[in-house]
Amino acid sequence: MEERKNMRELLLFLGRIVWIFVMVSGWVLLFGLGWMYFTYVKPHYDEARDMRQAFEQAVVAGADLPALQSRFVPAPDGKKSPVAPPEVEQVPPQYAGGVPRYVLRWQRTDAPLAALGVVFHFSAIAPHADMGAER
């Protein structure tokens, strides 16, 4: 009987250790996801929001297409960035009620994939360099 009691106490102790490990791992994962969001994702959305507000104010003020392009489409600086520069497009007058209207569009980019790549890079399941390469 004493043996069963000792075994039960051992299992309870090991269960507590596993429970603590799971809880700590969960908090570390939540912290890591929050850190990744506020470090890599949110700044791009904030910058895009500010640029869109400035763009709308410039359109309301009466800026034409060349002025909008020179202000909001930056010249390539040679730096590699996961965020592509925006493009300014003019809506055809027949679709805009005869009023000149402009749209600021961002190209689809690999920014979310770059953020996930950071996670995979620092995780235990980081993809090997030659994964997917033809042999």
DRENDO-1510 file (C-alpha; in Angstrom, 1 decimal, always signed):
<recs>
REC; n; res; u; v; w
REC; 1; MET; +0.0; +0.0; +0.0 .
REC; 2; GLU; +2.9; +2.3; +0.8 .
REC; 3; GLU; +4.3; +1.7; -2.7 .
REC; 4; ARG; +1.0; +2.8; -4.3 .
REC; 5; LYS; +0.9; +6.0; -2.2 .
REC; 6; ASN; +4.5; +6.8; -3.2 .
REC; 7; MET; +3.7; +6.2; -6.9 .
REC; 8; ARG; +0.6; +8.4; -6.6 .
REC; 9; GLU; +2.6; +11.2; -5.1 .
REC; 10; LEU; +5.3; +10.8; -7.8 .
REC; 11; LEU; +2.7; +11.0; -10.5 .
REC; 12; LEU; +1.1; +14.1; -8.9 .
REC; 13; PHE; +4.5; +15.8; -8.7 .
REC; 14; LEU; +5.3; +15.0; -12.4 .
REC; 15; GLY; +1.8; +16.2; -13.4 .
REC; 16; ARG; +2.5; +19.5; -11.7 .
REC; 17; ILE; +5.8; +19.8; -13.5 .
REC; 18; VAL; +4.2; +19.1; -16.8 .
REC; 19; TRP; +1.4; +21.6; -16.0 .
REC; 20; ILE; +3.9; +24.3; -15.1 .
REC; 21; PHE; +5.9; +23.6; -18.3 .
REC; 22; VAL; +2.7; +23.9; -20.5 .
REC; 23; MET; +1.6; +27.1; -18.8 .
REC; 24; VAL; +5.1; +28.7; -19.2 .
REC; 25; SER; +5.3; +27.6; -22.8 .
REC; 26; GLY; +1.9; +29.1; -23.5 .
REC; 27; TRP; +2.9; +32.5; -22.0 .
REC; 28; VAL; +6.1; +32.5; -23.9 .
REC; 29; LEU; +4.3; +31.7; -27.2 .
REC; 30; LEU; +1.8; +34.5; -26.5 .
REC; 31; PHE; +4.5; +37.0; -25.7 .
REC; 32; GLY; +6.4; +36.0; -28.9 .
REC; 33; LEU; +3.4; +36.4; -31.1 .
REC; 34; GLY; +2.7; +39.8; -29.6 .
REC; 35; TRP; +6.3; +40.9; -29.9 .
REC; 36; MET; +6.3; +39.8; -33.6 .
REC; 37; TYR; +3.0; +41.7; -34.3 .
REC; 38; PHE; +4.1; +44.9; -32.7 .
REC; 39; THR; +7.7; +44.7; -34.1 .
REC; 40; TYR; +7.1; +43.6; -37.7 .
REC; 41; VAL; +3.4; +44.0; -38.7 .
REC; 42; LYS; +1.9; +47.0; -36.9 .
REC; 43; PRO; +4.5; +49.6; -38.0 .
REC; 44; HIS; +3.7; +48.8; -41.7 .
REC; 45; TYR; -0.1; +49.2; -41.1 .
REC; 46; ASP; +0.5; +52.4; -39.2 .
REC; 47; GLU; +2.7; +53.8; -41.9 .
REC; 48; ALA; +0.1; +52.8; -44.6 .
REC; 49; ARG; -2.7; +54.4; -42.6 .
REC; 50; ASP; -0.8; +57.7; -42.3 .
REC; 51; MET; +0.1; +57.7; -46.0 .
REC; 52; ARG; -3.5; +56.9; -47.0 .
REC; 53; GLN; -4.8; +59.8; -44.8 .
REC; 54; ALA; -2.2; +62.2; -46.4 .
REC; 55; PHE; -3.2; +60.9; -49.8 .
REC; 56; GLU; -6.9; +61.6; -49.3 .
REC; 57; GLN; -6.1; +65.1; -48.0 .
REC; 58; ALA; -4.0; +65.8; -51.1 .
REC; 59; VAL; -6.7; +64.5; -53.4 .
REC; 60; VAL; -9.3; +66.7; -51.7 .
REC; 61; ALA; -7.0; +69.6; -52.0 .
REC; 62; GLY; -7.0; +69.1; -55.8 .
REC; 63; ALA; -3.6; +67.5; -56.5 .
REC; 64; ASP; -3.3; +65.9; -60.0 .
REC; 65; LEU; -1.8; +62.6; -61.0 .
REC; 66; PRO; +1.9; +63.7; -61.5 .
REC; 67; ALA; +1.9; +65.5; -58.1 .
REC; 68; LEU; +0.4; +62.5; -56.3 .
REC; 69; GLN; +2.9; +60.2; -57.9 .
REC; 70; SER; +5.9; +62.4; -57.1 .
REC; 71; ARG; +4.7; +62.7; -53.5 .
REC; 72; PHE; +3.5; +59.2; -52.7 .
REC; 73; VAL; +5.5; +56.8; -54.9 .
REC; 74; PRO; +9.1; +56.9; -53.7 .
REC; 75; ALA; +12.0; +56.4; -56.0 .
REC; 76; PRO; +13.7; +53.0; -55.6 .
REC; 77; ASP; +16.5; +53.4; -53.1 .
REC; 78; GLY; +18.1; +50.0; -53.6 .
REC; 79; LYS; +17.2; +48.7; -50.2 .
REC; 80; LYS; +15.5; +45.3; -50.1 .
REC; 81; SER; +12.2; +45.7; -48.3 .
REC; 82; PRO; +9.3; +43.2; -47.9 .
REC; 83; VAL; +6.9; +46.1; -48.4 .
REC; 84; ALA; +6.5; +47.2; -52.0 .
REC; 85; PRO; +5.9; +50.9; -52.7 .
REC; 86; PRO; +2.4; +52.0; -53.4 .
REC; 87; GLU; +1.1; +52.9; -56.8 .
REC; 88; VAL; -1.2; +55.8; -57.7 .
REC; 89; GLU; -3.9; +55.0; -60.2 .
REC; 90; GLN; -6.5; +57.3; -61.8 .
REC; 91; VAL; -10.1; +56.0; -61.9 .
REC; 92; PRO; -11.4; +56.3; -65.5 .
REC; 93; PRO; -13.8; +59.3; -65.6 .
REC; 94; GLN; -16.7; +57.2; -66.9 .
REC; 95; TYR; -16.6; +55.2; -63.6 .
REC; 96; ALA; -16.0; +58.3; -61.4 .
REC; 97; GLY; -19.0; +60.4; -62.5 .
REC; 98; GLY; -16.8; +62.7; -64.6 .
REC; 99; VAL; -14.8; +63.8; -61.5 .
REC; 100; PRO; -11.0; +63.1; -61.5 .
REC; 101; ARG; -10.5; +60.4; -58.8 .
REC; 102; TYR; -7.4; +58.7; -57.7 .
REC; 103; VAL; -6.6; +55.5; -55.8 .
REC; 104; LEU; -3.6; +54.6; -53.8 .
REC; 105; ARG; -2.9; +50.9; -54.1 .
REC; 106; TRP; -0.2; +48.7; -52.5 .
REC; 107; GLN; +1.1; +45.8; -54.4 .
REC; 108; ARG; +0.7; +42.4; -52.9 .
REC; 109; THR; +3.9; +41.6; -51.0 .
REC; 110; ASP; +5.5; +38.9; -49.0 .
REC; 111; ALA; +5.5; +40.9; -45.8 .
REC; 112; PRO; +3.3; +38.4; -43.9 .
REC; 113; LEU; +5.6; +35.6; -45.1 .
REC; 114; ALA; +8.6; +37.5; -44.0 .
REC; 115; ALA; +7.2; +37.9; -40.5 .
REC; 116; LEU; +6.4; +34.2; -40.4 .
REC; 117; GLY; +9.9; +33.5; -41.7 .
REC; 118; VAL; +11.2; +35.2; -38.6 .
REC; 119; VAL; +9.2; +32.9; -36.4 .
REC; 120; PHE; +10.4; +29.8; -38.3 .
REC; 121; HIS; +13.9; +31.1; -38.2 .
REC; 122; PHE; +14.0; +31.2; -34.4 .
REC; 123; SER; +11.9; +28.1; -33.9 .
REC; 124; ALA; +13.0; +24.5; -33.7 .
REC; 125; ILE; +11.3; +23.6; -37.0 .
REC; 126; ALA; +13.3; +26.1; -39.1 .
REC; 127; PRO; +13.2; +24.9; -42.8 .
REC; 128; HIS; +16.4; +23.6; -44.1 .
REC; 129; ALA; +18.2; +25.7; -46.8 .
REC; 130; ASP; +17.8; +23.2; -49.5 .
REC; 131; MET; +14.1; +22.3; -48.8 .
REC; 132; GLY; +12.2; +22.2; -52.0 .
REC; 133; ALA; +15.3; +22.2; -54.2 .
REC; 134; GLU; +15.2; +19.8; -57.1 .
REC; 135; ARG; +17.8; +17.1; -56.8 .
</recs>
